[in-house]
Structure formats: C-alpha cells, structure tokens
Amino acid sequence: MPKIKVGIYIRVSTQEQANEGYSIDAQTDRLTSYCKSRDWKIYNTYIDGGFSGSNTNRPALHQLMQDIQDKKLNCVLVYKLDRLSRSQKDTLYLIEDVFLKNKIDFVSLNENFDTSSPFGRAMIGILSVFAQLEREQIKERSLMGRIERAKNGLWHGGGFEPFGYNYINGQLIVNEYEANIVREAFELFLQKLPIHRINRIISEKYGKEFHETVLRSILSTRLYTGKISYLGGIYDGQHQAIITEDTFKAAETLLAYRKKKFSNSNPFKATRLLGGILYCAHCGARYLAKGNYSGHGNKKVYRPYYTCYSRAKCTKKYILDPNCKNPSYAVVVLDEIIINEIRKLFINKEYLYSAKNATAATNTVNKQKSILKQIDSIQSQMSRLLDLYQIEGISIDDIQDRIKKLQHEKDVLEETLSNLKTNQKKKLTTTEVLSMEASFNEIMENGTDMEKQAIVRTLIDKIIVHEELNSFEIIWNF
C-alpha cells in the first residue's frame, strides 16, 4: 500500500503568535510528530505567517489548493480547524469543494476530525448547518446596516466613487466637472437623442467616452436626485442633488418607453440571466437553460438548469460531442455564483485588476492560438496538394489555383494576427466598471430580467464551464 502523502497547513496571525501560543514552530513540531506516528510521508509544509483566518486570500493556502489540483498529495493535516479558516462557510467550502472533491482526506489534530472516518464525514453535515447559519447572520447584519445607512440618507460606500461625486469622510460631495457631464447627458437624452450620439457629443466636448451601457446606467440612477434608494425604499439623502426629480422622472419614462418599443425585436433572445454566454470547456458547445418539473399537485415545481447543448441533445445542429458529460447547474445556483463574482469586482480592487489582466491575457492568447491553428491547417493542406501533384499527377494548373486560394486565406489570417491588438473591440475601463456598482445592485434588486441580462452581458463576454464541478473561467469585458 503506497504511503500517504500529506500536506501540512499552518497558519498564524501576528496577534495569535503573541497571545495564544499558536506559533509556527509549535504547530510544525506537533504535526510532524503526528505524521511520524502514523508513518505518513510529508509532501510539503504550507505556512501562512501573519495572515488572518477570516478569508481564504492566503498565498500558502492557494499553493496547497494548486498542488491538490495537480494530484501531488492525498491528505491535508492541520493543528486545529480554525487554522484552516475562522469562517464556517470557508471551512466547509475547502473541505467539500476542494479536498473531498479531489479525493483528499482532511485531518484536524486538535478536534480529532478525520474525513476518512464515519464520524468525520458526519461532522461535515454539522459544519454545513453552522455554515448556513453563519451565512444568514452575515446577510442579516449586512442588510440591516445598509438599510440603516439608507434611512439616514447615507450612501453605502464601497471601493469607488459614483460618477459625479467624490466620496470624502463618508459623504458624497459633488464633483462639478463630472456633474456637468451628468446634467448634459440627461438634457441630451430628454431631447430624444440616441445613446450613441449622446456619447459622441460628450466625448467631443469633455474628452470623456463612456461605454453605452454605463451611460444608460447613469440615466437610470436616482442617486443624482439627492435620494438614496435601497430594496425598493427611497430616502432623502444627505448629499446634494445634481438633477431635479422631474428631470429624472422624465428620463425614467423615456427609458421605459424605449425599452418597451424594442423589447420584442428578437424573439430568440435568451430568457435566463446567463443564457447565451455560457460555453462548455469539454466540447465547445453553448449552454442552454431548460428544466424539469418535480413534485405533485400543488407542490409541483419547475426547476430550471443550465446544461451543455451536446449533453441535452435537444437541438441536433448544436451537438458537438454526443458523449459530453460536462456538469449541469441549477439556474438559481449558477446565477448566484456569477452575481457574487461580479460583486467582488466592486468590493475588492485587487480582484478587479487581476480579473482584467487575466482576461486580457486569455483573450489575446486564445485568439492567437486559434489563428495559428488555422494557419497550420492551411499549410498542411498546401503540403498535401503538392504531394498529390507528385504522386497522382494532378494538373499543375489545378494545383496552382487551389494553392493560390489557400495562400490568400493564409495571408488574411497572418494580417489578422499582426493586427490582433489594434482590432480588439472596445473594452470597459476599470473606472467604468467601478461606476456601475450602484446601478448593478439596483437592477439586481428591482430590475426586469432584460435589464439584468443587459448589465451582466456588459461586464461579461463569456463564461467557460469546466469539467471539474464548480470550476468556471469568466472572460470579462474589460
């Protein structure tokens, strides 16, 4: 029987090392001795010194997770559960979605917690109950705090300043330069100019170009009237208004009219939040939303889910691999995952910048790979044609004509490759992304399905669903 390869994980914050005796050396000694007593081989010791356990943003933990993905070990050992995380939710996520999903046992020395035993597996259920309780308590506290701020006329704050204001000492202060742009945008819109023309006028006059969806979100933000809106409630704000209530209501009416006028222009438009932007990593097919009924009588419920077209086999022309087994997801589950990923952009600027860099690299590399693959294919066809000429005696004129066409295709692809960077479509800037927070939250709480789809598609180009459960690659529009 092969020896168990163990990853020892150690975490200690500065305060804990000083006050609670959880020093790195103390944990290392005890865990190493435990491995020797069990005849376990230590693959690596992962140490996060000076890091809080309130979140999972820790370098050694990330390295541990990567090594697990790479199948380098088969057991994780910690001194105490709270060394892994002080959050029940994060602890459960790591155990269920990282360790057990990859067939990794987890052992906590202090609590005698071992997922390879029946008792350890039972403890996971208990953890899930407390994790759910923790989530509900966090939501409740956060919601109460935001409602109280709104009632007091205060903007909720966050990682950015809403366009038109500066956020200083907890207060929104009018930025006159940006406020003039907001006023002119409303004025031009009420003259019934289209959004793209308003954008062009503002760009020429102020040197400020918006993404059209960002401009549309400005026109639908009640914050500019001096009001705070939250969960359907509208409260008098402590900040100065940029436009009048009458101006906002007139713009709101015009936006609603335009929306109604064009809402039925595409009868094949996706009806679910992520419809049309989900792709299967295994076969490359799109995902669709479908569903099943469960229960009987009055308890009969329709449960929609996203699934790969190849796996669904409902539309023959969209099937790319009839044997595809890429995972399906309940609509409500995947929608919430992606919405939470979007909200991370607004909360954590580092996450936003890393997402931007990753997306830029992914888009460029994927396009280059695709073009290079096509060029290689054309080169192979040209080589085969020359072989056919030598072996089968096909006429030189026929060969030259076909090679000429292939060479033209190759030239076009090579030109596209050289101009790839300059030909990329306009992306959102990080400032534009951050300016969308208020609109995004308001639309997610009170908007129509079409509004929710529009703002998600503004931020996300596509989502690639991988074969591993709960593994997604988001290609952002910035």
Salt bridges, closest charged atoms under 4 A:
GLU16 OE1 - ARG11 NH1 3.51
GLU16 OE1 - ARG83 NH1 2.87
GLU16 OE2 - ARG86 NH2 2.31
GLU20 OE1 - ARG86 NH2 3.99
ASP39 OD1 - LYS3 NZ 3.33
ASP67 OD1 - LYS72 NZ 3.79
ASP82 OD1 - ARG83 NE 2.96
ASP82 OD2 - ARG86 NH1 3.55
ASP90 OD1 - LYS89 NZ 3.48
GLU176 OE1 - ARG183 NH1 3.76
GLU184 OE1 - LYS205 NZ 3.03
ASP236 OD1 - LYS227 NZ 2.49
GLU245 OE2 - ARG222 NH1 3.04
GLU252 OE2 - ARG222 NH2 3.55
ASP321 OD2 - HIS282 NE2 2.85
GLU341 OE2 - LYS344 NZ 2.96
ASP398 OD2 - ARG402 NH1 3.53
ASP401 OD2 - LYS405 NZ 3.95
GLU451 OE2 - LYS259 NZ 2.23
ASP461 OD1 - LYS425 NZ 3.50
GLU467 OE2 - HIS282 ND1 3.68
GLU473 OE1 - HIS466 NE2 3.65
